[in-house]
Amino acid sequence: MIYTLIQFFASLTLLVVIHEFGHFIFSKLFKVYVYEFSIGMGPKLLHYKKKNGETEYCLRLIPIGGFVSLAGEDADDNSKIPDDRKLYNKPVWQRFIIMVAGATFNFIFAFVVLFIMA
């Protein structure tokens, strides 16, 4: 029983990492400021930020879900981030790609797994 739960949470975590990495990589590619790349929800267990780096990488307590926090996700984001690095100032096609990238990465991962299994 416990082994099944461990497998479930490991599989879910892998899917979340792949999904959030899709959002993250295209945000970086389009030069959107990324505050945080986080796996899990709740309080931070581990976190890392490079010196002079912009992104904080976190592992959180509850292993369900995750998120990528981007500058400009909210219209009232009045931080000291330059306007050209905020999500809402990017062209619509770039915002669309960033939002769809997570599901697309999961779709590609499913094909890779099926290919390996075959």
N, C-alpha and C positions, 0 to 999 in steps of 0.2 A: 504493500500500500504506500509506504513512504517513498519507495523507489519510483512509483508511478507519479507521485506528486513532484518529486525532484525532476523527473523527465518532463513533466508538463511545464513547470516554471522555467526550465532550461530552454525548452522549445519556444515558449512565449517570449522569453528574453531575447533569443536569437532573432525572432521575427521583428521585435520592436527595434533592436539595434539596426537591422537592415533597413527597416522603414525610415527611422529617424536619420540614418546616414544619407538616405536619398535626399531628404530635405536639406541636410547640412551641407553636402557636397555641392549642390547647385546654388545654395546661398553663398557659399564661399566663391564659387566660380563667377557669380554675378556681382561679387563684391558687396554683399549685404552684410552689415555688422552683426555678428552672432554673439549674443551675451552668454548663452549657456547651451551645452549639449548634455542632456541628462537622460539616464536610463533608470526607470523606476519612479515612484512618487513618494511624497512624504519627506521626512528630514534627511539631510545629506549624511551618508555614511563615509564616503570618500570623495574628495574633490581635488582637482589639479588645475593650475593656471600657470602658464609659462610667464617668466619675467617679460614685461612689455607685451604680453599677448593679450588678445581681446577676448578669447573664448575660455570659459570655465567648463571643464569636463567633470561631470558628477555621476556618482552611483548613489542611488537613494534607497531607503529602507524597504519600501513595498515594491516587490518585483513585478508589478503589473503596469504596463504603459511606459511612457517616456515623452520627452519633448525637446524641441529646439526653440530657444527663445531668441527672436530676431528683433533688431531695432526697427521701429516703424510698423510693428504689427498693430499697434494702437495709434489712432490718429492724434491722440494727445501726448505722444511720446516727445517730451521736450528736453531730452538729455543733450549732452554736449557732443553727440555723434553728428558728423557732417550730414546734411540733408541728402547728399547724393549716395550715402551708404544706408539709407532707410528704405525698408521694403515698399512703403506706399509711394515712394518717388521713382520706383523702377517701372519700366514699360510693362504693360499688361501681359505681354507674352512671357516675360521673365518671371513675373509673379505667378503666372499659370504653371510654368514649368516647375518652379520651386514647390508649389502646392501639390502637384500631381506626382512629383518624383518619388515620394514615399511609397505610394501604392504601386507605382511602376517598378520600383526596386523589389517589392514583394512578389510581383508577378514574374519578374525575371528569375528571382530566387526559386520560385515554384518550378519553373521550367528546368533550371539547373538540377534541382533535386530529382525531378522525374527522369531527366536524362541519365543521371548517375545511377538511379535505381534500375533503369532499363538495361 
